Amino acid sequence: MRLVPMDLCRPGMRLAKKVFNEEGFVLLADHVELSQGMIQRLGKYGIPHLYIEDPRTDDVVVRDPIREETRRLAMGTIRSHFKRIMMDSTPRRTVNQPFMGKAFKEALTMIIEDLSRNPSAMIMLTDMSVTDHYLYQHSLNVCIYATMLGLSNGYSQNDLAVLGLGALLHDIGKTKIPLDILQKPGKLLESEFEEMKQHAEFGYRLLKDEPNIPLLSAHCALQHHERMDGSGYPRGIRGEEIHDFAKWIGLVDSYDAMTSNRAYRAAMLPHQAMEVLYTGVDSLYEKSKVEHFRDKVAIYPLGATITLNSGETGVVVDVNSQSPQRPVVRILEDADGQPLHDPYEIDMSKHLTLVVIGVGDVNVVQPI
């Protein structure tokens, strides 16, 4: 399979990976032939890439970190409870959600069980979902990323539960932000941004007295926009005043936001987002956490097309867990842009003079 940017997808291409709807059910199955209408609709939903079949890379398989059953339960739980809070007429107060904590805890238990089956897995672009609200998918993504980092750090089951719930619910306070601000397609006015910033405190208030939600998870919602140099919000605390769990969540929250399509900008690729995170080391994010995150992220994910300084173009077919920045690449085109009759593979970890100079796409060979 190949990871193809949405603007390069064409009618006749076949999906190599399922697309899910906002409730976690399959919207388009794998092997479906794309039509122009499908491509346009998926583009409007903000999906930046699709996995496409290509016989030259049919052995490349990208596995989801969680099962379809887990995705359905998690997305259904997020969507139903967040929508209920949004519909409540008291914009600044908590609402009666007697079973909210229990429902989210059940969803998180399944997420942890799924991720625990492969604790050494790399964080990678895998999800292809349409949703009626960015907030829902973002909440699930941040939970998956944060829980994977907790597993790789050897956290106890109790700590994973606290971190995971804090991540899953870190943005729940946005349910109390007016939709015209939350979904504004352009830059927020200063007054609007000040109102948006209140979501951290709103989230804390929603969670702090909720049965089955640890108080520390509520503090994750409160602190996930605090930064190392004190430039964050809502309290402007710094360094060790910020809990480690909130630091992890703040880091992956930024990463997922950058690698997702938004109304006001296109999604970045993983390597671009990682570069941005590195510019914030020590000032915004803790250096050791950014370094650990870098070592767990496939910045050139499986199926991505890259161009090397040799001029050759190929597809990432394997990720070196010890050196994610130097993947195994199947060369499909020579330096003159001519397709190779016999593609071959280069392990970049063993060819240190080679560097990636571009990330894009080449022509996909249609399956017969």
C-alpha positions as CSV (number, residue, x, y, z in Angstrom):
1,M,0.0,0.0,0.0
2,R,1.0,3.6,-0.6
3,L,0.3,6.7,1.4
4,V,-1.0,9.2,-1.1
5,P,-1.9,12.8,-0.4
6,M,-5.6,13.5,-1.0
7,D,-4.9,16.1,-3.7
8,L,-3.0,13.4,-5.7
9,C,-5.8,10.7,-5.4
10,R,-7.5,10.0,-8.7
11,P,-10.6,8.1,-9.8
12,G,-9.8,4.4,-10.4
13,M,-7.4,4.1,-7.5
14,R,-8.3,1.5,-5.0
15,L,-8.3,1.9,-1.2
16,A,-5.8,-0.3,0.6
17,K,-7.1,0.7,4.0
18,K,-10.6,1.3,5.4
19,V,-12.0,4.7,6.0
20,F,-14.2,5.0,9.1
21,N,-17.2,7.3,9.8
22,E,-17.6,9.5,12.8
23,E,-19.0,6.6,14.9
24,G,-16.1,4.3,14.2
25,F,-17.9,2.1,11.6
26,V,-16.5,1.4,8.2
27,L,-17.5,4.0,5.7
28,L,-15.4,2.7,2.7
29,A,-13.9,-0.7,2.8
30,D,-10.5,-1.7,1.5
31,H,-10.3,-2.5,-2.2
32,V,-13.0,-0.1,-3.0
33,E,-12.4,1.8,-6.3
34,L,-12.5,5.5,-5.8
35,S,-14.7,7.8,-7.8
36,Q,-14.3,11.5,-8.2
37,G,-17.3,12.1,-5.9
38,M,-15.8,9.9,-3.2
39,I,-12.5,11.8,-3.4
40,Q,-14.3,15.2,-3.2
41,R,-16.4,14.2,-0.2
42,L,-13.4,12.7,1.7
43,G,-11.4,15.9,1.0
44,K,-14.3,18.0,2.5
45,Y,-14.1,15.9,5.6
46,G,-10.5,17.0,6.0
47,I,-8.7,13.6,5.4
48,P,-5.2,14.6,4.3
49,H,-4.1,11.2,2.9
50,L,-5.4,7.8,1.8
51,Y,-3.7,4.4,1.6
52,I,-3.9,3.2,-2.0
53,E,-3.2,-0.2,-3.5
54,D,-0.1,-0.4,-5.7
55,P,1.3,-3.9,-6.8
56,R,4.9,-2.7,-6.3
57,T,4.2,-2.2,-2.6
58,D,1.4,-4.7,-1.9
59,D,3.5,-6.3,0.8
60,V,3.5,-3.1,2.8
61,V,0.9,-3.5,5.5
62,V,0.0,-0.7,8.0
63,R,-1.8,-2.1,11.0
64,D,-4.1,0.0,13.2
65,P,-2.9,0.3,16.8
66,I,-6.5,-0.5,18.1
67,R,-9.2,-2.8,16.9
68,E,-12.3,-1.7,15.0
69,E,-14.4,-2.7,18.0
70,T,-12.3,-0.5,20.3
71,R,-12.5,2.4,17.8
72,R,-16.3,2.1,17.6
73,L,-16.7,2.1,21.4
74,A,-14.2,5.0,22.0
75,M,-15.6,7.2,19.2
76,G,-19.2,6.5,20.2
77,T,-18.4,7.3,23.8
78,I,-16.5,10.6,23.0
79,R,-19.2,11.7,20.5
80,S,-22.2,11.0,22.7
81,H,-20.9,12.5,25.9
82,F,-19.2,15.5,24.3
83,K,-22.4,16.3,22.3
84,R,-24.5,16.1,25.4
85,I,-22.3,18.6,27.2
86,M,-22.3,20.9,24.1
87,M,-26.1,20.9,24.1
88,D,-26.5,21.8,27.7
89,S,-27.7,25.4,28.1
90,T,-25.3,26.3,31.0
91,P,-22.1,27.4,29.1
92,R,-19.8,27.8,32.1
93,R,-21.0,25.1,34.6
94,T,-20.7,21.4,34.9
95,V,-23.6,19.2,33.7
96,N,-25.1,16.1,35.1
97,Q,-23.2,13.2,33.5
98,P,-23.6,10.4,36.1
99,F,-22.1,7.7,33.9
100,M,-19.5,9.7,32.0
101,G,-16.5,8.5,34.1
102,K,-17.5,4.9,33.9
103,A,-18.1,5.0,30.1
104,F,-14.7,6.6,29.4
105,K,-12.9,4.2,31.7
106,E,-14.4,1.2,29.8
107,A,-13.2,2.7,26.5
108,L,-9.7,3.4,27.9
109,T,-9.4,-0.1,29.2
110,M,-9.9,-1.5,25.7
111,I,-7.4,1.0,24.3
112,I,-4.8,0.0,26.8
113,E,-5.4,-3.7,26.2
114,D,-5.0,-3.2,22.4
115,L,-1.9,-1.1,22.7
116,S,-0.3,-3.5,25.2
117,R,-0.3,-6.2,22.7
118,N,2.6,-4.4,20.9
119,P,4.2,-2.0,23.4
120,S,7.2,-1.4,21.1
121,A,5.0,-0.2,18.2
122,M,5.9,3.1,16.5
123,I,3.6,6.1,16.5
124,M,2.5,6.3,12.9
125,L,-0.1,7.8,10.6
126,T,-2.7,5.1,10.4
127,D,-6.2,6.5,11.0
128,M,-8.4,7.4,8.1
129,S,-11.7,8.6,9.7
130,V,-14.3,11.2,8.8
131,T,-15.9,13.0,11.6
132,D,-18.5,15.8,12.1
133,H,-16.2,17.4,14.7
134,Y,-12.4,17.6,14.7
135,L,-12.5,17.5,18.5
136,Y,-13.7,13.9,18.7
137,Q,-11.0,12.3,16.5
138,H,-8.3,14.5,18.1
139,S,-9.3,13.3,21.6
140,L,-8.9,9.7,20.5
141,N,-5.6,10.3,18.7
142,V,-4.0,12.1,21.7
143,C,-5.1,9.3,24.0
144,I,-3.5,6.6,21.7
145,Y,-0.3,8.6,21.4
146,A,0.0,9.4,25.1
147,T,-0.8,5.8,26.1
148,M,1.8,4.4,23.7
149,L,4.4,6.7,25.3
150,G,3.3,5.6,28.8
151,L,3.7,2.0,27.8
152,S,7.2,2.7,26.3
153,N,8.1,4.4,29.6
154,G,7.1,1.4,31.6
155,Y,4.3,3.1,33.5
156,S,2.2,1.0,35.8
157,Q,-1.4,0.1,35.0
158,N,-2.7,2.7,37.4
159,D,-0.5,5.4,35.9
160,L,-1.5,4.4,32.3
161,A,-5.2,4.7,33.4
162,V,-4.6,8.2,34.8
163,L,-2.5,9.4,31.8
164,G,-4.9,7.8,29.3
165,L,-8.0,9.3,30.8
166,G,-6.3,12.7,31.1
167,A,-5.4,12.4,27.4
168,L,-8.8,11.2,26.2
169,L,-10.5,14.1,28.1
170,H,-7.9,16.8,27.8
171,D,-10.0,18.9,25.5
172,I,-13.4,18.2,27.0
173,G,-13.6,21.9,28.1
174,K,-13.9,22.8,24.4
175,T,-17.5,21.6,24.6
176,K,-18.2,24.8,26.5
177,I,-16.6,27.1,23.9
178,P,-19.0,28.7,21.4
179,L,-19.0,26.8,18.1
180,D,-18.4,30.0,16.1
181,I,-15.1,30.3,17.9
182,L,-14.2,26.6,18.0
183,Q,-14.8,26.1,14.3
184,K,-13.7,29.5,13.0
185,P,-11.9,28.9,9.7
186,G,-9.5,31.8,10.2
187,K,-7.2,33.3,12.8
188,L,-9.0,34.1,16.1
189,L,-9.3,37.7,17.3
190,E,-7.5,38.4,20.6
191,S,-10.8,38.4,22.4
192,E,-11.8,35.1,20.8
193,F,-8.5,33.5,21.7
194,E,-8.9,34.6,25.3
195,E,-12.3,32.9,25.4
196,M,-10.8,29.7,23.7
197,K,-8.1,29.6,26.4
198,Q,-10.8,29.1,29.0
199,H,-11.3,25.5,27.8
200,A,-8.5,24.3,30.1
201,E,-10.3,25.5,33.2
202,F,-13.7,24.4,31.9
203,G,-12.3,20.9,31.4
204,Y,-11.0,20.8,34.9
205,R,-14.4,21.8,36.3
206,L,-16.2,19.2,34.3
207,L,-13.9,16.4,35.5
208,K,-12.7,17.2,39.0
209,D,-15.7,15.8,40.9
210,E,-16.7,13.2,38.3
211,P,-16.9,9.6,39.7
212,N,-14.3,7.2,38.1
213,I,-12.2,10.1,36.9
214,P,-9.0,10.6,38.9
215,L,-8.3,14.1,40.1
216,L,-4.9,14.0,38.4
217,S,-6.7,13.3,35.0
218,A,-8.7,16.5,35.6
219,H,-5.4,18.3,36.3
220,C,-4.1,17.1,32.9
221,A,-7.0,18.9,31.3
222,L,-6.1,22.0,33.3
223,Q,-2.4,21.9,32.6
224,H,-2.0,20.6,29.0
225,H,-1.4,24.1,27.6
226,E,1.2,25.1,30.3
227,R,4.7,25.4,28.9
228,M,8.2,25.0,30.3
229,D,9.0,28.7,30.2
230,G,5.8,29.8,31.8
231,S,4.3,31.2,28.6
232,G,1.4,28.8,28.6
233,Y,-2.1,29.0,30.2
234,P,-4.3,29.2,32.2
235,R,-1.9,29.8,35.2
236,G,1.4,30.4,33.5
237,I,3.2,27.8,35.6
238,R,6.6,26.5,34.5
239,G,9.1,23.6,34.6
240,E,8.6,21.1,37.4
241,E,5.3,22.8,38.4
242,I,3.7,21.1,35.5
243,H,2.9,17.4,36.0
244,D,4.7,15.0,33.8
245,F,1.4,13.6,32.4
246,A,0.3,17.0,31.4
247,K,3.7,17.6,29.7
248,W,3.2,14.4,27.6
249,I,-0.3,15.3,26.7
250,G,0.7,18.9,25.8
251,L,3.4,17.5,23.5
252,V,1.2,15.0,21.6
253,D,-1.7,17.5,21.5
254,S,0.5,19.9,19.6
255,Y,1.8,17.1,17.3
256,D,-1.7,15.7,16.4
257,A,-3.0,19.2,15.8
258,M,-0.2,19.9,13.4
259,T,-0.5,16.6,11.5
260,S,-4.3,17.0,11.1
261,N,-6.1,19.0,8.5
262,R,-7.7,22.1,10.0
263,A,-10.1,24.7,8.5
264,Y,-7.4,27.3,8.5
265,R,-4.4,25.2,7.3
266,A,-3.4,21.9,5.7
267,A,-1.9,19.1,7.7
268,M,1.8,18.9,8.1
269,L,3.7,15.6,7.5
270,P,5.2,14.0,10.6
271,H,8.8,15.1,9.9
272,Q,7.6,18.7,9.5
273,A,5.7,18.6,12.8
274,M,8.7,17.1,14.6
275,E,10.9,20.0,13.4
276,V,8.4,22.4,14.9
277,L,8.4,20.6,18.2
278,Y,12.2,20.8,18.3
279,T,12.1,24.5,17.9
280,G,10.2,24.6,21.2
281,V,12.6,22.4,23.2
282,D,13.2,23.8,26.7
283,S,11.1,26.9,26.0
284,L,7.8,25.0,25.4
285,Y,8.5,21.3,25.8
286,E,10.8,19.3,28.0
287,K,13.8,18.2,25.9
288,S,13.9,14.6,27.2
289,K,10.2,14.1,26.3
290,V,10.7,15.5,22.8
291,E,13.7,13.2,22.3
292,H,11.7,10.2,23.5
293,F,8.8,11.1,21.3
294,R,11.1,11.5,18.3
295,D,12.4,8.0,18.9
296,K,8.8,6.6,19.0
297,V,7.4,8.4,15.9
298,A,7.8,7.1,12.4
299,I,8.4,10.5,10.9
300,Y,8.5,8.8,7.5
301,P,5.6,6.4,7.9
302,L,5.1,3.1,6.1
303,G,3.9,3.7,2.5
304,A,5.2,7.3,2.3
305,T,7.0,8.4,-0.8
306,I,10.4,10.0,-0.3
307,T,13.1,11.4,-2.5
308,L,16.8,10.9,-1.6
309,N,19.8,13.2,-2.2
310,S,20.9,10.6,-4.8
311,G,17.9,11.8,-6.8
312,E,16.1,8.4,-6.5
313,T,12.5,8.1,-5.3
314,G,11.0,5.3,-3.4
315,V,8.5,4.2,-0.8
316,V,9.1,3.5,2.9
317,V,8.7,-0.2,3.4
318,D,10.1,-0.6,7.0
319,V,10.9,1.6,9.9
320,N,14.1,1.1,11.9
321,S,13.0,1.2,15.5
322,Q,16.5,2.2,16.6
323,S,16.7,5.0,14.1
324,P,13.2,6.0,12.9
325,Q,14.6,8.9,10.9
326,R,16.4,6.4,8.6
327,P,13.9,4.0,7.2
328,V,14.2,1.1,4.7
329,V,13.2,2.5,1.3
330,R,12.1,0.6,-1.8
331,I,13.5,2.5,-4.8
332,L,11.0,2.8,-7.6
333,E,12.4,5.5,-9.8
334,D,16.0,6.3,-10.7
335,A,17.6,9.8,-10.5
336,D,16.2,10.7,-13.9
337,G,12.6,9.9,-12.8
338,Q,12.4,6.7,-14.8
339,P,10.5,3.7,-13.3
340,L,12.8,0.8,-12.4
341,H,12.0,-2.6,-13.9
342,D,13.5,-4.2,-10.8
343,P,13.0,-2.1,-7.7
344,Y,15.5,-2.6,-4.9
345,E,15.7,-1.6,-1.2
346,I,18.1,0.6,0.7
347,D,18.4,0.5,4.5
348,M,19.2,4.2,5.2
349,S,20.6,3.2,8.6
350,K,23.4,1.5,6.7
351,H,23.9,4.2,4.1
352,L,24.6,7.3,6.2
353,T,25.5,9.5,3.2
354,L,21.9,9.3,2.0
355,V,19.4,11.8,3.3
356,V,15.8,12.6,2.6
357,I,15.4,15.8,0.6
358,G,11.7,15.5,-0.3
359,V,8.4,13.9,0.7
360,G,5.8,13.5,-2.0
361,D,4.4,10.9,-4.3
362,V,5.0,9.2,-7.6
363,N,2.7,7.6,-10.0
364,V,0.7,4.7,-8.6
365,V,0.5,1.6,-10.7
366,Q,-3.1,0.5,-10.8
367,P,-3.8,-3.1,-9.8
368,I,-5.2,-5.3,-12.6
